[in-house]
């Protein structure tokens, strides 16, 4: 397990936006999160080329509430609330996979997405149920999403 994620999961380091090593299965991160009492899910952006598809993928992967308005403000609102993603203890790990294509196709939109994710992480940082975001460069393989 890479040290930065291990330190977040065991409480030595506050949650943040972290990188995941290329070629390493993200299932390893999800399994470690589960073992540590955290919830985990995957937002797979492979093939996403515009904001509308990003929002569609986010709504599905995160199981966002029906009031999600499919815009950046609504995503920020959802990530700032998280009542729809309860965590009794531990925290929440959001793995974002294959984001590079979207970042290349829509660099300004990707900067907004990064900002929304970073703001959400900061919002939950000093709580008992923090939010960490793991950015992975690989899209391959399979990973179990939130159940």
N, C-alpha and C positions, 0 to 999 in steps of 0.2 A: 504494500500500500504506500503510495507516495506520502511523504511526511506532511506536506501542507494539509491534505485532506484528513489524514489521521489525527493531526493536531486539532482540527476543527471538530471532528466527530467525538473526540474524548474531552473537549472543553478547554484544552490548553491555549487555543487561539480562537479569537472571535470569528464567526462565519464571514466569508467574503466571496468574491468572484475569483475562482481558481482555474488554472489550466490543468488539463489531463494529458499525460504522455501519449503521443501518437503510437498507435499499434497496441496499446494496452486495452483490454476489454473493459468497457464501461460497466458491465455487469459486476465487476469486482468492486467498483465504487458503490453501486446500489446495494450489493450484499453487505458491504462494510457499514453502510448507513443503517440498514435494517438491523444488523447485529448491535449497533450502538443505540438502537431505539429511535432512530430517525425514520421519517417517511422519505420516499424517493420516487421520482418520475423522470421520464425522458421526453424532451421536446426535440424531435428529429426534424431538421430543416433541409434535409436532402431534397434537391429539386425545387426549393422555394425560390422564386425570383421576384416576388413583389409583396407589398405590405398586406394585401388582402389574403394571400395564401399563408403568410406568416400568422396572421390573426386566426385563420381557420385552423391551422396546426396547433396554435397555442390553446385555442378553445377546446379542441379535442384532447390533446395530451394532458392538459391540466384539469380537464373537466370543469371549466369555468362556469360560474352560475349563469342562468338564463338572462340575467340583466346585463351581461357583458356586451358592451357596445361596439366591439371590434375596431377600436382605435387606441392610440397610445395612452390617452387619459384614462380610458376604461381599464386598460391593462394595468396601469399604475394603481388605480383604485382597487382592483382585484388583488394585486400583490401586496397592497398596503393593508388589506382587510384579512384575508386568509381564513375567515370563518368557514369558508367552503372547503378548506383543506385542513381539517383539525389535526392537531398533534398534541397528545396528552403529555408527552415528555420528549426530550431530545429536540429535534428540529426537522427541517424539511430540506431536501437536496433536490435541486432542479438541474438535470444534466441536459445541456444544449449541444446537440450533435450536428455536424455537417453544416455549420453556420457560414462557412467561407464563401459558398456560392451566392448566398443572399447578400453577404457583405460586399461582394464584388459587383453584383447586379444593382444594388441599392445602397451605396456607401453612406449616404445621409440618413436613410431610414435605419440602417444597422447601428449608426451612432446613437440614434434615438433609442433603439432597442437596448443597447448596452447601458445607456443612461437610466432607463426605466428599471432594468435588472439591478444595477448598482444601487440605485435609490431604495429599492425594495430590500435589498440585503442590509443596507445601512439602517433602515427603519426597524428591522427585526433583530439587529445585532445584539442589543443588550437585554434581550428577553430570554425566557427559559425555552422558547420554541423558535430558535433562529431560522434563518433562511440562508442557504449557501447555494451558489450557482457554479456549476462545473462546465467549462467550455472545453469540448473535445474536438480535435481536428479530424478524427475519423468518423465515417458514417457506417462503415461495415459492421457486420455481426448483428446479433439480436440482443435485446435487453428487455427485461420485464419492466413494465411500467407500474405505476401506482395501482394498488388493488383496493 
